[in-house]
Amino acid sequence: MSYAAPSLIKFPNLPELPLQGEEMMGQPKELRRGNRRKVIQLLFDQHNWNEGRLTRPQLAELTGLSKVTVNAIVQELQDAGLLELARQEGDRGALGRVPQGIQLKRECGTVLAGDVQRGRIAFRVSAMTGHETSEHSLPCSQQQLLQALQQYIREVSVSKPFGPLRQVVLALPAPVSADGQVGEPNAVRELDTRQLQNWSHTNEIALTFENDANLAAFAAAELFPDDPYLAALIERRSGTGLGLILDDQLYRGMSGKAGELGRSPWPTLHGSEVLEQLPDDERLRATTYLLASLAQTLDLQLLVLGLPESRAHALAAALTPLLPPSIRLNLVEDVDRLTLDGASRRAMQLARSQFIDEVSMRAGGEPHVA
């Protein structure tokens, strides 16, 4: 089977690890860890762009490592129970042998994404490798949010559908700082986030909070990788928010409140009012001018509009004459799915990073995956 891997997945050529037992000048453990990191990261990345499985020669080509080094790393990972191998039918090596395709087992780990809104929580349970997912929606009152979240997270942690639960990411309609602190305004303030964090720490569960608009922008950045400067506007029952991606990086601001567009003041006959409290028609007009000003000031490439269909089309029609041709619009009807996509992708990103660190640090030893 032929394939074409994106150039961004290629790694620079680095010094290779020595074979087990060889002496080498420098820091052989660090080199071995670096090589292992490259191979594991590539095995994760293949699920984003390659329908098949990578072979050892392909791993060597894409990482810049020798076949001997790749073989040693693959054997280590296989011995640790992390890999599954299968014959690649239709593709033969130089000696007519059918090469083995390699991929990480889906049982390497489970990730859980949640989107917390008034009256319900949406969940997505996924294999860390990206193999499979399942989704559930749980109606609950504001007062039941903490109990419902603890119960569901506990159930996933115990059942281990794709191996150990490695990461939970919860989308909240509230600003969240870079260190995970939830601020105000918070549309689900009945949820005691500090108590939930303490509970997860006690139960050794990695839990991260993130603003829902930021996660929508994170998902949009995956959908539009050629647009490193974008904003995602979302209108939900909990309010209006804006996620900003600048130079391929999520922009939070000093305290995590960047993107709180719904709290922007707008002049009225009686003084001013925050945008999300305005009547529908006036809110649409205010959103139009605030977005147009922001898009031009930040020199954005793309505005993603996540609103109900009728409002999205009305906003797009009002925005178009105010924007230069260099700024494009994209309408997303299912804001809930976009947000959950972002939460799931963020959970996978954090879980994979931690997993790679754990495995690569065990140079010469067996990775711990339980």
PEJORA-V512486 format. One record per backbone hydrogen bond with DSSP energy under -1.0 kcal/mol. CO is the residue of the C=O (numbers start at 1). NH is the residue of the N-H. E is the energy in kcal/mol with one decimal. If there is no record, write none. Layout:
CO;NH;E
CO;NH;E
This chain:
6;9;-1.6
7;10;-1.4
19;22;-2.5
27;31;-2.1
28;32;-2.6
29;33;-2.5
30;34;-2.4
31;35;-2.4
32;36;-2.3
33;37;-2.4
34;38;-1.9
35;39;-1.9
36;40;-2.6
37;41;-2.6
38;42;-1.8
39;43;-2.0
40;44;-1.9
41;45;-2.6
42;46;-1.8
44;47;-1.3
45;48;-2.2
46;50;-2.7
54;102;-3.2
55;59;-2.5
56;60;-2.5
57;61;-2.4
58;62;-2.7
59;63;-2.0
60;64;-1.7
62;11;-1.7
66;70;-2.3
67;71;-2.7
68;72;-1.9
69;73;-2.2
70;74;-2.9
71;75;-2.2
72;76;-2.0
73;77;-2.5
74;78;-2.5
75;79;-2.7
76;80;-1.5
77;82;-2.5
78;81;-1.7
82;105;-3.0
84;103;-1.7
86;101;-4.4
87;89;-1.1
88;91;-1.4
93;96;-1.8
97;93;-3.9
99;88;-2.6
101;86;-2.0
102;54;-1.0
103;84;-2.5
105;108;-1.6
106;109;-1.0
109;128;-3.0
110;166;-3.1
111;126;-2.7
112;169;-2.3
113;124;-2.4
114;171;-3.5
115;122;-2.0
117;120;-1.5
119;140;-1.7
120;117;-2.3
121;138;-3.2
122;115;-2.6
123;136;-2.1
124;113;-2.6
125;134;-2.0
126;111;-2.7
127;130;-2.1
132;127;-2.2
134;125;-2.9
136;123;-3.6
138;121;-1.9
142;145;-1.0
144;148;-2.9
145;149;-2.5
146;150;-2.5
147;151;-2.4
148;152;-2.3
149;153;-2.6
150;154;-2.3
151;155;-2.2
152;156;-2.2
153;157;-2.4
154;158;-2.3
155;159;-2.7
156;160;-2.1
160;163;-1.5
162;109;-1.1
164;110;-2.9
167;112;-2.6
168;208;-2.5
169;114;-2.5
170;210;-2.2
171;116;-2.5
172;174;-1.9
172;212;-2.4
173;187;-2.1
175;183;-3.1
177;180;-2.0
181;177;-2.4
188;191;-2.1
191;193;-1.4
192;196;-2.0
193;197;-2.4
194;198;-2.4
195;199;-2.4
196;200;-2.4
197;201;-2.3
198;202;-2.4
199;203;-1.9
200;205;-3.1
201;204;-1.3
206;168;-2.1
208;170;-2.6
210;172;-2.6
211;215;-1.9
212;216;-1.9
213;217;-2.2
214;218;-2.2
215;219;-2.3
216;220;-2.2
217;221;-2.3
218;222;-1.1
219;223;-1.7
220;224;-2.2
224;227;-1.8
228;248;-2.4
229;301;-2.8
229;302;-1.3
230;245;-2.9
231;304;-3.2
232;243;-2.6
233;306;-3.2
234;241;-2.4
236;239;-1.6
239;236;-2.7
240;262;-1.3
241;234;-2.6
243;232;-2.5
244;251;-2.5
245;230;-2.3
246;249;-1.3
249;246;-3.0
252;258;-2.8
257;260;-1.7
259;242;-2.1
259;261;-2.7
260;263;-1.4
261;264;-2.0
262;276;-2.3
264;275;-2.1
266;273;-2.1
268;271;-1.5
271;268;-2.2
273;266;-2.1
274;277;-1.8
275;278;-1.8
279;283;-3.1
280;284;-2.3
281;285;-1.8
282;286;-2.6
283;287;-2.7
284;288;-2.1
285;289;-1.9
286;290;-2.5
287;291;-2.6
288;292;-2.3
289;293;-2.2
290;294;-2.4
291;295;-3.0
292;296;-1.8
293;297;-2.5
294;298;-2.5
295;300;-2.3
301;328;-2.7
302;231;-1.8
303;330;-2.3
304;233;-3.1
305;332;-2.8
306;235;-2.2
308;312;-2.8
309;313;-2.3
310;314;-1.8
311;315;-2.8
312;316;-2.5
313;317;-2.2
314;318;-1.8
315;319;-2.5
316;320;-2.3
319;322;-2.0
320;323;-1.0
324;327;-1.9
328;303;-2.5
330;305;-3.0
333;335;-1.2
334;338;-1.9
335;339;-2.5
336;340;-2.3
337;341;-2.8
338;342;-2.1
339;343;-2.2
340;344;-2.6
341;345;-2.6
342;346;-2.3
343;347;-2.2
344;348;-2.3
345;349;-2.4
346;350;-2.5
347;351;-2.6
348;352;-3.0
349;353;-2.0
350;354;-2.1
351;355;-2.6
352;356;-3.0
353;357;-2.0
354;358;-2.4
355;359;-2.7
356;360;-2.8
357;361;-1.7
359;362;-1.2
362;365;-2.2
